[in-house]
Amino acid sequence: MDFNPIATPLCLAIRENLVHAAFRYSLQSVLVHA
């Protein structure tokens, strides 16, 4: 399995973005319901 030098950082950036968005969303809902 060869790594695409363009696609790999893109996938990592997208995954990090999704994790950050999910974390922010859950944190926001916790603050709203608190």
Secondary structure, 3 states (H helix, E strand, C coil): CCCCCCHHHHHHHHHHHHHHHHHHHHHHHHHHHC
